[in-house]
């Protein structure tokens, strides 16, 4: 079956604009994660969705960042009023149930550049 | 605090030589440990994982890792490196919720 897909692959935006990044998890996976990969910060956890539970937003760096997951499938990460420090690769992953021993399957990422 | 340390930012080995990538973790509960590889332009791919049982785990592409609780380490090894192993390697620790904490990565270069 298809893996995790993300769109767009690349996004260039101007400082202050809003952006939306999309993630399509593997079909049937109930857990979905967003991570950010940036120079100097490595890979950082942002947010985690598991089924119908309230999402774990503990990794979101500011209130400009938000995410939603509609119908338990597709997720959108929104960054409002983008700043240059938001430039990074945003990675989405999914796993079957969210249990700690499971493998997370990663998408190819969205490379965001804020000018 | 929960963290993962990969002390080697960049390693160069000759093709055919053995490889060991170091990983140390700090985690307050039972750790679940992972090694992922990221090739240029590719997403992260799981190499292997440990959560219980035999402390020596085998993974894909001929990699193995050994969990040493006393040293809080989970080092990745391969007996003979191939040119196609050139990539960035990430160690990660997680717990029950599968929220992963990653190390900063080790970039592996392979000399012919």
Interface residues (C-beta under 8 A of the other chain):
Chain A: X3 X4 X31 X33 X35 X42 X43 X44 X45 X48 X50 X56 X59 X91 X93 X95 X98 X99 X100 X101 X102 X103 X104 X105 X106 X107 X108 X109
Chain B: X32 X36 X41 X42 X43 X44 X45 X46 X49 X51 X90 X92 X94 X95 X96 X97 X98 X99 X100 X101 X102 X103 X104 X105
